[in-house]
C-alpha cells in the first residue's frame, strides 16, 4: 500500500488524519512515510511527508519537542541534498541565496539541537547527529570555525553513544550517526 501511495492523495489524507489532539496518528505517520519514501528514492515525496510531519508536530506538541526536532533534522537533510544536486549553482550563488541557506539549514538544525539539549542527556545521539549535519552546513557556508566546534561536539557525543568507535570525525558518515538513534526518531 505504501508503495502505491502518491503525494497527490495527501491533501485528502491530511484532512482525514489530522488531529491536533494526538500527534501519534498524524505526525509519526507522515514522518515514517517520509522515511519510507526516502528509502525508495522518492525524495520529493519524502520531503513533503517530512514537512507535513514537522508542521503537525509544531501544532500538536510544540516547536521544542524532540519529535519536532527529528523532523527538522530530516528537513535539513532534504535541503542539504538539494544543494548537493545544485552544487555548481551554489558555487556561484548570490549573497541572497547564501542567506537563504543560512536561515534554512542552520535554523532547522539549531532548533533541533536546542530541543535535544533541553532534555538533558537523554537525546545525545540525536544531538550528535544534528551537530554533524550542522557541521556539513557550516562547511558549505564557509564558516569553518563554527564547523570545527560542531564537529568536536558531535564527535564527543557520538563516542558516548558508541565508545568502541574511535574513528576520526572525517571518516564518519550519516549512517554512523543514524545507527545510534532508535528507528522511529530517524
C-alpha positions as CSV (number, residue, x, y, z in Angstrom):
1,X,0.0,0.0,0.0
2,X,2.7,2.5,0.9
3,X,4.5,1.9,-2.4
4,X,1.4,3.0,-4.3
5,X,0.6,6.0,-2.0
6,X,1.1,9.1,-4.1
7,X,1.5,12.6,-2.9
8,X,-1.4,13.7,-5.0
9,X,-3.8,12.0,-2.5
10,X,-2.2,13.5,0.6
11,X,-4.5,16.5,0.9
12,X,-7.3,14.1,1.5
13,X,-5.3,12.0,3.9
14,X,-4.1,15.2,5.6
15,X,-7.7,16.3,6.2
16,X,-8.8,12.8,7.3
17,X,-5.9,12.0,9.6
18,X,-5.1,15.4,11.0
19,X,-5.8,15.5,14.7
20,X,-4.5,18.3,16.9
21,X,-5.1,16.1,20.0
22,X,-2.9,13.2,19.0
23,X,0.5,13.6,17.4
24,X,0.9,9.8,17.0
25,X,-1.9,9.4,14.5
26,X,-0.6,12.0,12.1
27,X,2.9,13.3,12.8
28,X,4.5,10.0,13.3
29,X,2.6,8.6,10.3
30,X,3.9,11.3,8.0
31,X,7.4,11.0,9.5
32,X,7.5,7.3,8.9
33,X,6.2,7.6,5.3
34,X,8.8,10.2,4.6
35,X,11.5,7.8,5.7
36,X,10.0,5.0,3.6
37,X,9.8,7.3,0.5
38,X,13.4,8.4,1.1
39,X,14.5,4.7,1.2
40,X,12.7,4.2,-2.1
41,X,14.5,7.1,-3.7
42,X,11.3,9.2,-4.0
43,X,12.9,12.2,-2.5
44,X,10.4,14.9,-3.3
45,X,7.5,12.8,-1.9
46,X,9.7,12.1,1.1
47,X,10.3,15.9,1.6
48,X,6.6,16.6,1.5
49,X,5.9,13.9,4.2
50,X,8.7,15.2,6.4
51,X,7.4,18.8,6.0
52,X,3.9,17.8,6.9
53,X,5.2,15.8,9.9
54,X,7.1,18.8,11.2
55,X,4.1,21.1,10.7
56,X,1.9,18.7,12.5
57,X,4.3,18.3,15.4
58,X,4.6,22.0,15.7
59,X,0.8,22.3,16.1
60,X,0.3,19.4,18.4
61,X,3.4,19.1,20.6
62,X,5.3,22.3,20.0
63,X,8.5,23.6,18.5
64,X,10.7,22.4,21.3
65,X,9.6,18.8,21.4
66,X,12.2,16.2,20.3
67,X,9.8,14.8,17.6
68,X,9.7,18.3,16.0
69,X,13.5,18.3,16.3
70,X,13.6,14.9,14.5
71,X,11.5,16.3,11.7
72,X,13.7,19.4,11.5
73,X,16.8,17.2,11.0
74,X,15.1,15.3,8.2
75,X,14.1,18.6,6.5
76,X,17.6,19.8,6.8
77,X,18.7,16.6,5.1
78,X,16.5,17.4,2.2
79,X,17.8,21.0,1.9
80,X,21.4,19.7,2.0
81,X,20.6,17.1,-0.7
82,X,19.1,19.7,-2.9
83,X,22.1,21.9,-2.5
84,X,24.4,19.0,-3.4
85,X,22.4,18.4,-6.6
86,X,22.8,22.1,-7.5
87,X,26.4,22.2,-6.3
88,X,27.6,24.2,-9.3
89,X,24.9,26.8,-8.7
90,X,25.9,27.1,-5.1
91,X,29.5,28.0,-6.1
92,X,28.2,31.0,-8.0
93,X,25.4,31.7,-5.5
94,X,24.5,35.2,-4.7
95,X,24.5,36.5,-1.1
96,X,20.8,36.3,-1.2
97,X,20.9,32.5,-1.8
98,X,23.6,32.1,0.8
99,X,21.4,34.0,3.3
100,X,18.5,31.6,2.4
101,X,20.8,28.6,3.0
102,X,21.9,30.1,6.3
103,X,18.4,30.7,7.6
104,X,17.1,27.4,6.3
105,X,19.7,24.8,7.2
106,X,21.2,26.3,10.3
107,X,17.9,27.4,11.7
108,X,16.3,24.0,11.4
109,X,19.4,22.2,12.9
110,X,19.9,24.8,15.6
111,X,16.3,24.4,16.7
112,X,16.8,20.7,16.8
113,X,20.0,20.9,18.8
114,X,18.3,23.2,21.3
115,X,15.3,20.9,21.6
116,X,17.6,17.9,22.3
117,X,19.7,20.0,24.7
118,X,16.6,21.0,26.7
119,X,16.0,17.3,27.6
120,X,19.4,16.8,29.3
121,X,21.4,13.8,28.4
122,X,18.6,11.7,27.1
123,X,18.9,12.6,23.4
124,X,22.7,12.9,23.0
125,X,22.7,10.5,19.9
126,X,20.1,12.8,18.2
127,X,22.0,15.9,19.2
128,X,25.3,14.4,17.9
129,X,23.6,13.7,14.5
130,X,22.2,17.3,14.4
131,X,25.6,18.7,15.2
132,X,27.1,16.6,12.5
133,X,24.7,17.8,9.9
134,X,25.1,21.4,11.0
135,X,28.8,20.9,10.6
136,X,28.2,20.0,7.0
137,X,26.1,23.1,6.5
138,X,28.7,25.3,8.2
139,X,31.4,24.0,5.8
140,X,29.1,24.7,2.8
141,X,28.7,28.2,4.0
142,X,32.4,28.7,4.6
143,X,32.0,29.1,8.4
144,X,34.9,26.8,9.2
145,X,35.5,27.8,12.8
146,X,31.8,27.2,13.6
147,X,32.0,23.9,11.7
148,X,35.0,22.8,13.8
149,X,33.1,23.5,17.0
150,X,30.2,21.4,15.8
151,X,32.5,18.6,14.7
152,X,34.2,18.4,18.1
153,X,30.9,18.4,20.0
154,X,29.3,15.9,17.6
155,X,32.3,13.5,17.9
156,X,32.3,13.7,21.7
157,X,28.6,12.8,21.8
158,X,29.0,10.1,19.2
159,X,31.7,8.5,21.3
160,X,29.4,8.5,24.2
161,X,26.8,6.5,22.2
162,X,29.5,4.3,20.5
163,X,32.5,4.2,22.8
164,X,34.0,1.4,20.6
165,X,34.1,3.7,17.6
166,X,37.3,5.7,17.8
167,X,37.5,6.7,14.1
168,X,38.3,10.3,13.4
169,X,35.4,12.6,12.7
170,X,36.3,12.9,9.0
171,X,35.7,9.2,8.4
172,X,32.2,9.2,9.9
173,X,29.1,9.3,7.6
174,X,25.4,9.9,8.0
175,X,24.8,6.2,8.6
176,X,27.1,6.2,11.6
177,X,25.1,8.8,13.3
178,X,21.7,7.4,12.3
179,X,22.6,4.0,13.6
180,X,22.9,5.3,17.2
181,X,19.3,6.6,17.1
182,X,16.1,4.5,17.6
183,X,14.4,3.9,14.3
184,X,11.2,5.9,15.0
185,X,13.3,9.0,15.5
186,X,15.4,8.7,12.4
